[in-house]
Amino acid sequence: MRLKQNIFLVFFTILILLGLTGCGKRKVVLDKYIEFSSEGYDTKGTATVSFDYRKFEDEYGKKIKFKKKDERRKFVKDYSLKSSISDAKLLLSTCVKLELDKDSNLSNGDTVSVKFDCDDELAEEYFGVEFSYSYVEYTVDKLKKVDKFNPFDYIKVTFSGTSPDGRVSIETDKENKREELQYITFTPNKTSGIKIGDTIKVKAECDINDDEFVEKFGSIIEKTENDYKCDNIDRYVTKVDEISEKAMDDLLAKGDSILNEDAASGMSESEKLISVTYVGNYFLTLKSGINSWNDNYLYLVYKIQISNSESAQLDYYDYVRFEDIKLLADGKFDLDMSSYETARMRLERFYTESGRYYYYGYQDLSSFVKDCITSKANDYEYTTSITQ
């Protein structure tokens, strides 16, 4: 008899434990109440997902109850719902949300996935419900098939100007006059400040909706944006190595000619030009994001030797500066060699110890570097071939 009593006590204890651990929860499988639909035109279709509330109500309307009756009024008000809503629909409205991973610009054969966003804790606390749901996919079909019109087949996108200040222009193909284009506006995401390597996105926006477009032209716009890469326009040289050997030889010859003429001009009978020797260059290029009058500078630096009645030999430094050196889209080098600057133009003069003679230039390289190079360091990066 005692054995039977013990078995009964164990069985009773198990029932109590089951009750404490959620035995009363009702399991609801959500997947079978999903409704999916798609409509529109192939490549431009739309899809929607929703719940079959009527079917759910038929099956659970009498089974699902709001557990905390004294809190129901506040609960419904917090979610801005009507008090007359059924408990089954209240459960779905507050605890279940559905969405598709993609719901527009769909084509026949596309696969879309349903994503559940469920508040499982709320469902259990207020309705005693445990949700069950899984990964659900649908295949899009039955979208209307119509001809496709690609507006980008009838425009020409060109880049001009000089990198990094290039421009983009869009021109409609005049030989293929398409009536559809009168309803379409092409807009680039950037019109200026373009550099080589930039990708410009052009959008095609239609003034009428898809249905009107189909009715007018029997087709639908296939593509609404397209990318165009700027890969070949004129550009400012960014390092001295980009200047061809022939172009550099021409520049050096020009610089030698200029400074020989400048140094010799105006000399008295007691002065004599001994030599003009090229010692190297400084190349400055504008830093990214900085605006200035010039994008680059090339300083050709020369050592000049002169004798006068007071000195057997006097050494000083001068330069010839060229600016905004370009490489054209066709690979040719572009520079106006008639436009240059020297220390004479800047009136950088110094005197001999007696003060009887003065010269345009710098007595040492450090003075030149401080005046012409490091003074521009905030806006320009520079390299040099001078090692002394």
HELIX and SHEET records of a PDB file:
HELIX    1   1 ARG A    2  LEU A   20  1                                  19    
HELIX    2   2 ASP A   31  TYR A   33  5                                   3    
HELIX    3   3 TYR A   53  TYR A   60  1                                   8    
HELIX    4   4 LYS A   69  GLU A   71  5                                   3    
HELIX    5   5 ARG A   72  ASP A   78  1                                   7    
HELIX    6   6 ASP A   87  CYS A   95  1                                   9    
HELIX    7   7 ASP A  120  PHE A  127  1                                   8    
HELIX    8   8 PRO A  151  TYR A  154  5                                   4    
HELIX    9   9 GLU A  179  TYR A  183  5                                   5    
HELIX   10  10 ASP A  210  PHE A  217  1                                   8    
HELIX   11  11 VAL A  240  GLU A  242  5                                   3    
HELIX   12  12 GLU A  245  ALA A  264  1                                  20    
HELIX   13  13 ALA A  343  ARG A  346  1                                   4    
HELIX   14  14 LEU A  365  CYS A  372  1                                   8    
HELIX   15  15 THR A  374  LYS A  376  5                                   3    
SHEET    1   A 2 ARG A  26  VAL A  29  0                                        
SHEET    2   A 2 VAL A 129  SER A 132  1                                        
SHEET    1   B 2 ILE A  34  GLU A  39  0                                        
SHEET    2   B 2 THR A  46  PHE A  51 -1                                        
SHEET    1   C 3 VAL A  96  LEU A 100  0                                        
SHEET    2   C 3 THR A 111  CYS A 118 -1                                        
SHEET    3   C 3 VAL A 136  THR A 139 -1                                        
SHEET    1   D 2 ASP A 147  PHE A 149  0                                        
SHEET    2   D 2 SER A 219  ILE A 221  1                                        
SHEET    1   E 3 ILE A 155  SER A 160  0                                        
SHEET    2   E 3 GLY A 166  THR A 172 -1                                        
SHEET    3   E 3 SER A 192  ILE A 194 -1                                        
SHEET    1   F 4 THR A 162  SER A 163  0                                        
SHEET    2   F 4 ASP A 234  TYR A 236  1                                        
SHEET    3   F 4 LYS A 326  LEU A 327 -1                                        
SHEET    4   F 4 PHE A 333  ASP A 334 -1                                        
SHEET    1   G 3 ILE A 184  PRO A 188  0                                        
SHEET    2   G 3 THR A 199  CYS A 206 -1                                        
SHEET    3   G 3 GLU A 225  LYS A 229 -1                                        
SHEET    1   H 5 GLU A 341  THR A 342  0                                        
SHEET    2   H 5 SER A 311  GLU A 323 -1                                        
SHEET    3   H 5 ASN A 296  ASN A 308 -1                                        
SHEET    4   H 5 LYS A 272  LEU A 286 -1                                        
SHEET    5   H 5 TYR A 380  THR A 384 -1                                        
SHEET    1   I 2 ARG A 349  TYR A 351  0                                        
SHEET    2   I 2 TYR A 358  TYR A 360 -1                                        
END                                                                             
